[in-house]
Amino acid sequence: MDIIIDTANDAWKTMYNTTGVLKDMKENLGVSKQRAAAQASTLLTTTSAKLDAEAADIQRRARKNRHLIDKGLKIV
């Protein structure tokens, strides 16, 4: 059972780390070629928001599944 939780935890941590990198990339775009930078910034912001949401969902599901697994093992 712990491997399920550990795997889910690793997944959401990786996703949060990825969003951090995306946010750094957005900040490093600078003002050169403002239109392209603005488009890239919007894409990076949207992508990082989606990844954050997915990471939170993975974490929520892992907690829920752990509770259900614990409950099932108590029945057995």
N, CA, C and O atoms as a GROMACS GRO file, in nm:
protein
  304
    1MET      N    1   0.082  -0.118   0.000
    1MET     CA    2   0.000   0.000   0.000
    1MET      C    3   0.087   0.126   0.000
    1MET      O    4   0.054   0.223  -0.068
    2ASP      N    5   0.196   0.125   0.074
    2ASP     CA    6   0.281   0.243   0.081
    2ASP      C    7   0.338   0.282  -0.055
    2ASP      O    8   0.362   0.399  -0.081
    3ILE      N    9   0.359   0.182  -0.141
    3ILE     CA   10   0.415   0.214  -0.273
    3ILE      C   11   0.319   0.299  -0.355
    3ILE      O   12   0.362   0.383  -0.433
    4ILE      N   13   0.189   0.278  -0.337
    4ILE     CA   14   0.090   0.358  -0.408
    4ILE      C   15   0.098   0.504  -0.362
    4ILE      O   16   0.102   0.596  -0.444
    5ILE      N   17   0.102   0.522  -0.233
    5ILE     CA   18   0.109   0.657  -0.176
    5ILE      C   19   0.242   0.723  -0.213
    5ILE      O   20   0.244   0.840  -0.252
    6ASP      N   21   0.351   0.648  -0.201
    6ASP     CA   22   0.483   0.704  -0.235
    6ASP      C   23   0.490   0.746  -0.381
    6ASP      O   24   0.545   0.851  -0.414
    7THR      N   25   0.434   0.664  -0.470
    7THR     CA   26   0.435   0.695  -0.612
    7THR      C   27   0.352   0.820  -0.641
    7THR      O   28   0.393   0.906  -0.718
    8ALA      N   29   0.236   0.827  -0.579
    8ALA     CA   30   0.151   0.946  -0.597
    8ALA      C   31   0.220   1.071  -0.544
    8ALA      O   32   0.216   1.176  -0.607
    9ASN      N   33   0.282   1.059  -0.428
    9ASN     CA   34   0.354   1.173  -0.370
    9ASN      C   35   0.468   1.218  -0.462
    9ASN      O   36   0.488   1.338  -0.483
   10ASP      N   37   0.541   1.122  -0.516
   10ASP     CA   38   0.650   1.156  -0.608
   10ASP      C   39   0.595   1.227  -0.732
   10ASP      O   40   0.656   1.321  -0.783
   11ALA      N   41   0.481   1.181  -0.780
   11ALA     CA   42   0.422   1.240  -0.900
   11ALA      C   43   0.383   1.386  -0.876
   11ALA      O   44   0.417   1.473  -0.956
   12TRP      N   45   0.314   1.413  -0.766
   12TRP     CA   46   0.272   1.552  -0.746
   12TRP      C   47   0.391   1.641  -0.711
   12TRP      O   48   0.390   1.760  -0.745
   13LYS      N   49   0.492   1.588  -0.644
   13LYS     CA   50   0.611   1.669  -0.617
   13LYS      C   51   0.682   1.705  -0.748
   13LYS      O   52   0.727   1.818  -0.766
   14THR      N   53   0.691   1.609  -0.839
   14THR     CA   54   0.753   1.634  -0.969
   14THR      C   55   0.675   1.740  -1.045
   14THR      O   56   0.735   1.828  -1.108
   15MET      N   57   0.544   1.732  -1.041
   15MET     CA   58   0.462   1.830  -1.112
   15MET      C   59   0.479   1.969  -1.052
   15MET      O   60   0.489   2.067  -1.125
   16TYR      N   61   0.484   1.979  -0.920
   16TYR     CA   62   0.505   2.109  -0.856
   16TYR      C   63   0.645   2.164  -0.891
   16TYR      O   64   0.660   2.284  -0.915
   17ASN      N   65   0.744   2.077  -0.893
   17ASN     CA   66   0.879   2.122  -0.933
   17ASN      C   67   0.879   2.173  -1.076
   17ASN      O   68   0.945   2.272  -1.108
   18THR      N   69   0.805   2.104  -1.162
   18THR     CA   70   0.796   2.145  -1.302
   18THR      C   71   0.731   2.282  -1.315
   18THR      O   72   0.777   2.365  -1.393
   19THR      N   73   0.625   2.305  -1.238
   19THR     CA   74   0.560   2.435  -1.246
   19THR      C   75   0.654   2.545  -1.198
   19THR      O   76   0.649   2.658  -1.248
   20GLY      N   77   0.738   2.515  -1.102
   20GLY     CA   78   0.837   2.614  -1.056
   20GLY      C   79   0.932   2.651  -1.168
   20GLY      O   80   0.966   2.768  -1.186
   21VAL      N   81   0.976   2.551  -1.243
   21VAL     CA   82   1.066   2.576  -1.356
   21VAL      C   83   0.994   2.659  -1.462
   21VAL      O   84   1.053   2.751  -1.519
   22LEU      N   85   0.869   2.627  -1.489
   22LEU     CA   86   0.793   2.703  -1.588
   22LEU      C   87   0.780   2.849  -1.546
   22LEU      O   88   0.791   2.940  -1.629
   23LYS      N   89   0.756   2.872  -1.418
   23LYS     CA   90   0.744   3.009  -1.368
   23LYS      C   91   0.877   3.082  -1.382
   23LYS      O   92   0.880   3.200  -1.416
   24ASP      N   93   0.987   3.013  -1.355
   24ASP     CA   94   1.119   3.074  -1.373
   24ASP      C   95   1.144   3.109  -1.520
   24ASP      O   96   1.198   3.214  -1.551
   25MET      N   97   1.102   3.019  -1.610
   25MET     CA   98   1.119   3.045  -1.752
   25MET      C   99   1.042   3.170  -1.792
   25MET      O  100   1.092   3.253  -1.868
   26LYS      N  101   0.921   3.183  -1.739
   26LYS     CA  102   0.839   3.299  -1.771
   26LYS      C  103   0.909   3.427  -1.727
   26LYS      O  104   0.911   3.526  -1.800
   27GLU      N  105   0.967   3.426  -1.608
   27GLU     CA  106   1.036   3.543  -1.556
   27GLU      C  107   1.162   3.575  -1.636
   27GLU      O  108   1.200   3.691  -1.648
   28ASN      N  109   1.226   3.472  -1.691
   28ASN     CA  110   1.350   3.492  -1.766
   28ASN      C  111   1.328   3.534  -1.912
   28ASN      O  112   1.424   3.561  -1.984
   29LEU      N  113   1.204   3.539  -1.955
   29LEU     CA  114   1.177   3.577  -2.094
   29LEU      C  115   1.219   3.721  -2.122
   29LEU      O  116   1.262   3.754  -2.232
   30GLY      N  117   1.206   3.805  -2.022
   30GLY     CA  118   1.246   3.944  -2.039
   30GLY      C  119   1.153   4.020  -2.131
   30GLY      O  120   1.044   3.973  -2.164
   31VAL      N  121   1.195   4.136  -2.171
   31VAL     CA  122   1.111   4.222  -2.252
   31VAL      C  123   1.150   4.223  -2.400
   31VAL      O  124   1.086   4.292  -2.479
   32SER      N  125   1.252   4.149  -2.438
   32SER     CA  126   1.289   4.145  -2.579
   32SER      C  127   1.178   4.072  -2.655
   32SER      O  128   1.125   3.971  -2.610
   33LYS      N  129   1.148   4.126  -2.769
   33LYS     CA  130   1.041   4.069  -2.852
   33LYS      C  131   0.914   4.056  -2.767
   33LYS      O  132   0.867   3.945  -2.741
   34GLN      N  133   0.861   4.167  -2.726
   34GLN     CA  134   0.754   4.172  -2.628
   34GLN      C  135   0.633   4.087  -2.664
   34GLN      O  136   0.578   4.020  -2.576
   35ARG      N  137   0.591   4.087  -2.788
   35ARG     CA  138   0.472   4.010  -2.825
   35ARG      C  139   0.496   3.860  -2.807
   35ARG      O  140   0.413   3.790  -2.749
   36ALA      N  141   0.608   3.812  -2.857
   36ALA     CA  142   0.641   3.670  -2.843
   36ALA      C  143   0.658   3.634  -2.695
   36ALA      O  144   0.615   3.527  -2.651
   37ALA      N  145   0.720   3.723  -2.620
   37ALA     CA  146   0.739   3.698  -2.477
   37ALA      C  147   0.605   3.694  -2.406
   37ALA      O  148   0.585   3.612  -2.316
   38ALA      N  149   0.513   3.782  -2.445
   38ALA     CA  150   0.380   3.784  -2.383
   38ALA      C  151   0.304   3.655  -2.413
   38ALA      O  152   0.239   3.600  -2.325
   39GLN      N  153   0.313   3.608  -2.536
   39GLN     CA  154   0.245   3.483  -2.573
   39GLN      C  155   0.305   3.365  -2.498
   39GLN      O  156   0.233   3.279  -2.447
   40ALA      N  157   0.437   3.362  -2.492
   40ALA     CA  158   0.503   3.253  -2.421
   40ALA      C  159   0.470   3.259  -2.272
   40ALA      O  160   0.449   3.156  -2.208
   41SER      N  161   0.466   3.379  -2.217
   41SER     CA  162   0.433   3.396  -2.077
   41SER      C  163   0.292   3.345  -2.046
   41SER      O  164   0.270   3.278  -1.946
   42THR      N  165   0.198   3.378  -2.134
   42THR     CA  166   0.061   3.330  -2.117
   42THR      C  167   0.055   3.178  -2.122
   42THR      O  168  -0.013   3.116  -2.040
   43LEU      N  169   0.124   3.119  -2.218
   43LEU     CA  170   0.126   2.974  -2.230
   43LEU      C  171   0.188   2.909  -2.106
   43LEU      O  172   0.135   2.811  -2.054
   44LEU      N  173   0.299   2.964  -2.058
   44LEU     CA  174   0.365   2.908  -1.940
   44LEU      C  175   0.277   2.922  -1.816
   44LEU      O  176   0.271   2.831  -1.734
   45THR      N  177   0.210   3.035  -1.803
   45THR     CA  178   0.121   3.056  -1.689
   45THR      C  179   0.006   2.956  -1.692
   45THR      O  180  -0.027   2.895  -1.590
   46THR      N  181  -0.055   2.940  -1.808
   46THR     CA  182  -0.165   2.845  -1.823
   46THR      C  183  -0.120   2.702  -1.794
   46THR      O  184  -0.187   2.628  -1.723
   47THR      N  185  -0.006   2.666  -1.851
   47THR     CA  186   0.046   2.530  -1.831
   47THR      C  187   0.079   2.505  -1.685
   47THR      O  188   0.046   2.398  -1.633
   48SER      N  189   0.142   2.599  -1.619
   48SER     CA  190   0.178   2.578  -1.479
   48SER      C  191   0.054   2.571  -1.392
   48SER      O  192   0.051   2.495  -1.295
   49ALA      N  193  -0.050   2.648  -1.424
   49ALA     CA  194  -0.175   2.641  -1.347
   49ALA      C  195  -0.240   2.504  -1.364
   49ALA      O  196  -0.291   2.447  -1.267
   50LYS      N  197  -0.239   2.452  -1.487
   50LYS     CA  198  -0.296   2.318  -1.510
   50LYS      C  199  -0.218   2.211  -1.436
   50LYS      O  200  -0.276   2.120  -1.376
   51LEU      N  201  -0.086   2.221  -1.439
   51LEU     CA  202  -0.003   2.123  -1.369
   51LEU      C  203  -0.024   2.131  -1.218
   51LEU      O  204  -0.029   2.028  -1.150
   52ASP      N  205  -0.036   2.251  -1.164
   52ASP     CA  206  -0.064   2.267  -1.022
   52ASP      C  207  -0.196   2.200  -0.984
   52ASP      O  208  -0.205   2.132  -0.883
   53ALA      N  209  -0.298   2.222  -1.068
   53ALA     CA  210  -0.429   2.162  -1.042
   53ALA      C  211  -0.422   2.009  -1.048
   53ALA      O  212  -0.480   1.941  -0.964
   54GLU      N  213  -0.352   1.957  -1.147
   54GLU     CA  214  -0.337   1.812  -1.160
   54GLU      C  215  -0.259   1.753  -1.042
   54GLU      O  216  -0.293   1.646  -0.991
   55ALA      N  217  -0.155   1.824  -0.999
   55ALA     CA  218  -0.076   1.777  -0.885
   55ALA      C  219  -0.161   1.773  -0.759
   55ALA      O  220  -0.153   1.677  -0.681
   56ALA      N  221  -0.243   1.874  -0.739
   56ALA     CA  222  -0.332   1.876  -0.623
   56ALA      C  223  -0.433   1.763  -0.631
   56ALA      O  224  -0.466   1.702  -0.529
   57ASP      N  225  -0.481   1.733  -0.751
   57ASP     CA  226  -0.576   1.623  -0.769
   57ASP      C  227  -0.511   1.488  -0.739
   57ASP      O  228  -0.573   1.402  -0.676
   58ILE      N  229  -0.388   1.470  -0.783
   58ILE     CA  230  -0.316   1.345  -0.754
   58ILE      C  231  -0.299   1.329  -0.603
   58ILE      O  232  -0.320   1.220  -0.549
   59GLN      N  233  -0.262   1.436  -0.538
   59GLN     CA  234  -0.243   1.430  -0.393
   59GLN      C  235  -0.376   1.396  -0.323
   59GLN      O  236  -0.378   1.314  -0.232
   60ARG      N  237  -0.485   1.459  -0.367
   60ARG     CA  238  -0.616   1.434  -0.308
   60ARG      C  239  -0.657   1.288  -0.328
   60ARG      O  240  -0.705   1.222  -0.236
   61ARG      N  241  -0.638   1.238  -0.450
   61ARG     CA  242  -0.676   1.099  -0.479
   61ARG      C  243  -0.592   1.000  -0.399
   61ARG      O  244  -0.642   0.898  -0.353
   62ALA      N  245  -0.464   1.030  -0.383
   62ALA     CA  246  -0.377   0.941  -0.306
   62ALA      C  247  -0.425   0.932  -0.162
   62ALA      O  248  -0.429   0.823  -0.104
   63ARG      N  249  -0.460   1.046  -0.104
   63ARG     CA  250  -0.512   1.046   0.034
   63ARG      C  251  -0.641   0.965   0.043
   63ARG      O  252  -0.660   0.886   0.135
   64LYS      N  253  -0.731   0.988  -0.055
   64LYS     CA  254  -0.858   0.917  -0.055
   64LYS      C  255  -0.836   0.766  -0.069
   64LYS      O  256  -0.895   0.687   0.003
   65ASN      N  257  -0.749   0.728  -0.165
   65ASN     CA  258  -0.724   0.586  -0.186
   65ASN      C  259  -0.657   0.521  -0.066
   65ASN      O  260  -0.686   0.406  -0.034
   66ARG      N  261  -0.569   0.593   0.000
   66ARG     CA  262  -0.506   0.539   0.119
   66ARG      C  263  -0.612   0.510   0.225
   66ARG      O  264  -0.610   0.406   0.290
   67HIS      N  265  -0.704   0.604   0.242
   67HIS     CA  266  -0.812   0.585   0.339
   67HIS      C  267  -0.896   0.463   0.302
   67HIS      O  268  -0.931   0.382   0.389
   68LEU      N  269  -0.928   0.449   0.175
   68LEU     CA  270  -1.010   0.335   0.130
   68LEU      C  271  -0.934   0.203   0.147
   68LEU      O  272  -0.993   0.103   0.187
   69ILE      N  273  -0.805   0.202   0.118
   69ILE     CA  274  -0.724   0.081   0.133
   69ILE      C  275  -0.716   0.043   0.282
   69ILE      O  276  -0.732  -0.074   0.317
   70ASP      N  277  -0.689   0.142   0.367
   70ASP     CA  278  -0.687   0.116   0.511
   70ASP      C  279  -0.819   0.057   0.558
   70ASP      O  280  -0.822  -0.038   0.636
   71LYS      N  281  -0.926   0.115   0.512
   71LYS     CA  282  -1.060   0.068   0.550
   71LYS      C  283  -1.082  -0.076   0.503
   71LYS      O  284  -1.135  -0.159   0.577
   72GLY      N  285  -1.040  -0.106   0.378
   72GLY     CA  286  -1.054  -0.241   0.325
   72GLY      C  287  -0.970  -0.343   0.401
   72GLY      O  288  -1.015  -0.455   0.424
   73LEU      N  289  -0.850  -0.304   0.441
   73LEU     CA  290  -0.764  -0.396   0.516
   73LEU      C  291  -0.819  -0.423   0.655
   73LEU      O  292  -0.798  -0.532   0.708
   74LYS      N  293  -0.887  -0.328   0.714
   74LYS     CA  294  -0.947  -0.349   0.846
   74LYS      C  295  -1.062  -0.447   0.838
   74LYS      O  296  -1.089  -0.520   0.934
   75ILE      N  297  -1.131  -0.450   0.724
   75ILE     CA  298  -1.241  -0.544   0.706
   75ILE      C  299  -1.188  -0.686   0.695
   75ILE      O  300  -1.247  -0.780   0.748
   76VAL      N  301  -1.074  -0.702   0.625
   76VAL     CA  302  -1.015  -0.834   0.605
   76VAL      C  303  -0.954  -0.876   0.734
   76VAL      O  304  -0.897  -0.985   0.743
   0.00000   0.00000   0.00000
